[in-house]
Amino acid sequence: MKTRTPKGQKSLSAQLKNIARGVEGLTTMSDALEITRYVPTIFPSFNRAVVLGGAPLGCIWTVHGEYGGGKSSFCVGLIQSFIEQGHLAAFIDAECAADKKWFMELGADPESFLFYRPDTFEDVSDMVDKLVANFDAGRKDGSIPSDKGMIVVIDSVNKMTPKNELKRFREEGGDALEKGLARHRGLILQSWLDRMTPIIGKRDIALVCIAQERKIEPKKMYDPDFKVKGCQGLMFDVSVQLRIMKGSKIWHEFGKGKVKKKRLVGQAHNMIVFKNKVGFPMEFAKFHTSNGKGYMPIGFNHPMTALMEDKYRGDQGHNRIIEQNGAWYTYGDTRVQGERPFIQALMDDPDLLHDLQMELNEGIQEFLTGAEED
């Protein structure tokens, strides 16, 4: 969006410089801040929903949702997006539940990112501090180029148990719960987020905190029906808040004639950008996963996600990239009859799928640039 030049701009600039004279760190916003940096992800739908074009750097995120909704899977996809473009990534497995095979099935090379399993809250805090310090040192000595960022995923913050809490449990057992241990943990987490906010905000780092949520009965009609476990900072102090939920199931029909059966082959995952200080809130996105029992191998179903995002694009009044005429789908020189055969064609040709994803992301950027110029 174009901004109007204030009347008497030269005089105003001189007055601002006069006020800021001798005050360290005080300057105009134009001189102090750059446009938020971001890393395009393998999820075109998310790139559009975050209204930036990719994963923002220099901020803390909260990713929450129901059990089995796809929170961790989505964050592994973020890690894959970073390492594919030469950025740095780290995964802190506070739940001690990650599996190497699972990461590989989701497309993230275990050799290309750092991995750590903590025992306590203090272990997580110390490790994040060390990662930030080494990132700064690498930037200073030139071993980490200035155009590279880093993502740090904590899965999940609800399993970050302080040493003091463990000690009290050993000494007092269940009685410790009645003395407010849960509130004590929340206060510590809140203090840690308060401390990390300015540290992450001054660096090209995305700190992603996966959090659990529980269902609650809303008091008013428009109140949320969930509560994020941990502390208030996970909702109020973060720059990006994402909720991920299970969507519709994907079925595969097989058999002939009257003897037809269907098998569950995948899952759609819905995403809501509840809070977004780098764009606009309440945007919706979707990604798909496959269980490997159908026409797709286990992992992310990127062909399905790309096709659905292109359909959404058309519904929103923007030009579709994939041409559809009846049951025929056409992209470039590829023309296939039927949705599933078209998805199979994308799966069989990784270069074709990559071109489609890139074109979708470029279309997002063109739309955002056009919106700014209006």
N, C-alpha and C positions, 0 to 999 in steps of 0.2 A: 504494500500500500504506500503510495506516495505521501510524503509529509510536506506541509507548506512551510516555506522559509519564514521565520519570524521577522516582524518589522524591526528594523534597526539591528540586524544580526551582528554587524561589526562592533557596535557599541556594547551589545549584550556580551559578546565574547570577551571584550576587554574587561568588563565588570566582573565576569566569572573568574578570569585569571587573577584579578585583583583580590577577590575574596579567598581564592585558593592559595595565594602567595604564602609560602613558608609552612604550609600544612601538608605534612607527608601523607601520601596516598590519596589526596583529594584532587580529583580532576573531573572532566566531563565524562559522561557515560561512553561517548564515542571513542575517547582515548583509552578508557579503562577496560572496556569489554569488546571482544570480537563476537561475531555471529557464532552461535553454538555449533561446535563440530559434531559430526555424526558419522556412523559407519553403516552403509547399506547392508541389509541382512538378506538371508535367503528366503524371507517371508515378505513378498511384495505387499500382501494385505496389511501387515504390521507397519511397513514403511509408509503406507498411505495413511493408516489410522493415527500414527503418531504425529502427522502433519509436519514432518521435518524431512523425511526421505530415508530415515534409518535410525539406528540406535544412538541416542544422544550421549555425548561424553561430558565429563565435568559435573556429574550429578549422581545422586543416590536414587535407586529404584526400589519399589516394593512389588513383588510378583506374588499374588495370593490366589487362592481358589479352593475348590472342593477336593476331597481325596481322590486321586486318580484322574484329575482333570487335565493334566498335561503341563503342569508348572515346570517341573524339572526338565521334561523333554524340550519345551520351548527354550529354556535357558541353555541347554546343550546346543540347540540350533543357533543361538546367539554366539556361543563360543566357536562353532564351526564357521560362522560368518566372519568373525574376527580373524581367525587363523588363516582362512582362505585368502584374505587380503593383506597378509603379512603383519597383522597386529598381534599384540600379546594377550594371553588369556590365562586365568587361574581359576580352579574349582576347589572350594573348601567344603569337604563332605562332612558336615557336622552330624548328619544322620547316620553316617557309616553304612550307607546302603547302596552306594554307587557300584556299578559293575563295568569292567573294561569292555566286555562284549557288547553291553548296552550302548556305550558311547560309540563304539565302532559301527553298530547297526544304525545309529542316528547320524553317521557321517563325520564324527569328530575323531581325528587321529590322536590316539593317546600319547604319541610321542611329541605332539606339537603344542601342548599346553601343560601348565604346572598343576599339580594335584597335592592336596594336603588333607589329612584326617586329624582333627583336633580332639583333645580330651575334655577341655574346659573352655569357658567363655574367654578366659585370659589368653589361652592359646590362639584363639581366632583373632583377638585384638592385636596381639603381638605380631602374628603373621601378616595381617593387613598393613601394620606399620612398616614391617620389613619390606613388603612388596612395594609400598609407596616410596620408601627410602631408596631402594635399589633402582626403581624406575627413575627417580630424580638423578641418581648417580649416573645411570646410563645415558640420560639426556645430556648431562654435563660433560661426560667424557666422549660423547659422540657414538657410543656403541649402540644406542637406541636413537634412530633418526627422529627428527622433530615432527615428522608427519605421521608417526605411529602412535596409536593409543593402546589402552589396555582395558580389559573387562575382568572384574573379579566377582565370581558368583558364590554366595554363601547359601548352602542348602542343608538345613534351614535355620533361621535365627532362633526358632523355638527350641532347638536342641543345644543352644549355647548355654551350658550350665556353669555358673560361677563356682570357683573352688570353695568359697565360704558356704555355699548351699550344700555341696557334697559333704563337707565336714559336719554341718549341722544334721544332715540326714543320718550320717553314721552315728552321731552322738544321741540324737533325739528320736530318730525314726519318724513315724507318721505324725507325731505331735508337732514337728517342725512346720508342717503345712498350715496348722491352725495359727501359727505365729506370724503368718504373712510372708512366707518365702516367695510365693508367686509375685506378690507386689514388689518385693525386694529385687527380684530378677528384672521386672519391668522397668524399675527405676534405673538400674545399671545399664540396661539396653538403651533407655532414653538418653542417659548421659553420654554413652558412647556415640550414638547417632549425632548428638549435639556437637561433640568434639570432631567427628569425621566430616560433617557438612562443609566447613570452610576448607578443610584439607583436600577433599575430593573436588570441590568447586574450583580450585585453582590449578587443576591438572587435567590432562586428557585421559581421565579414568572414569569408567562406569562401575559403580559398586552396586551390585544387584543382590537384594536380600529376598530370598524366598521365604514366605511366611504361611502358616496354616490359618485356616479360618473355621469358625463354627457358626452353625445356624442359630439365629435368635428370632424371637417374635417381635416384629416392628411395632412400635408404639403408635406411630401415625402412618397414614396411607403412603407417604412418599419416603419414609425412613427405610434404610437398607435392611435386608433380612439376614445379614451376616455381620460378624465381628472378627476383625483381624487380631489374632492372638499375638501377644508380645508387649507392645506399648503403643501409646498414642502417636509417637514419632513415626511409626511405620505408615501412618496415614497422613499425618499433618505436616511432617517435616521433610518428606521426600519430594523430589521434583517430578517423578513419574510413578503412577500407581496403576498397575495392570491387574485385572481379574480374569482368570482363565477357567473355563468350565467345559464340561462335556457337551457336545452338540449331538446332531443326529448320527446314528450308526450307518455304516456303509455295508450293504449286503450284496452278495454275488449269487445269482440264480444259476443253477446247473440242472442237468437232466433233460429229457426230451418228452414231448407229448404231455400227457396228463400227470406223468410222474416227475414233477418239478420240485426241487428242493432249493433252499437258500442257505448260505453260510455267511457268518459275520466275518468280513475281511478288513474292516477299518473303522475309523472313528473320526468324526469332525470335532474340532475344538474351537469354541467361541471365545473371543477375547474382547474385553471392554477396557478402553483407556479411561479410567475413572478420573484421573488427575493428570494434568500435563502442563507444566510451566514452560515448556518449549513449543507448545502448539495450542490445540484446543481440546478440552475434555469431552468425554462421552462419545468418542468415536469407536466404531466396531470393526473387528477383523476376524479372520478365521484361518486355521491351518488344519491339515489332515495328516493322520498317521495310518500306517498299515500294519496288520499283525502277521503278514507273510503267508496267509492262507488263501489268498486270491491271486490276482494277476500282478500284484506289486510285491516286491521283497519287503521284509520287515523294516520299519523305520518311517521316515517322513514320506508322505505321498505328495511330492512337489508337483507332479503333473496335474493332479486333481486340484491342488491349491491354486496353481496358476490359472487353470481354466475357470474356476469359480470366481477368482478375483477379476478376470477379464469380463465375465458376465456381470458382476457387480458394477464394473466400470461402465458398461453399456447402460445399465439401469439408472445410473446417475447422470446420464446425458452426455458422457464423454465418448469419443470414438473408440469402438472396440478394435483390438488388435487381431483377434481371431475372427474370421468371417464365418458366419453360420447361415446356411441356406437349407431350411428344412432339417434333415438329419445329417447333412454334410458339414464338416468342419474343415476350414482351410487356413493354414498359416504358412506363408512363404510358398514353397513348391510342394508342400505336403497337403494332400487333400484326402480325407478319410470320412467314411460314413459311420456315424454312431459315436456317442460320447466315449464309451469304454475303448473302442479301437483307437480313437484319437489319443486318449491317455496312454494307451499302449505304445503308440507311435512316438510320443514324447519320451516315454521311458526307454525305448529302444535306441533313441538318438540323443545322448546327453548334450551334444552341441546345440541341437535344435531347442531343447528345454532351456539351456543356458541363455540362448539368444532371446527366447520368449521372456524369461525372467528379467533380463537386462532391459528389454524394451518396455516391460511393465514399469520398472523402476524409473527409466528415462521419462516415460509418460507422466509419472507422478511428479518428477521434477519440473517438467514443462508446465504442468497444471499449477504447481505451487508458484513458479516464477510468473506465470500469467496472472495469478491472483494478486501477487505483490504489485504488479504494474498497473492494475486497474484502479 
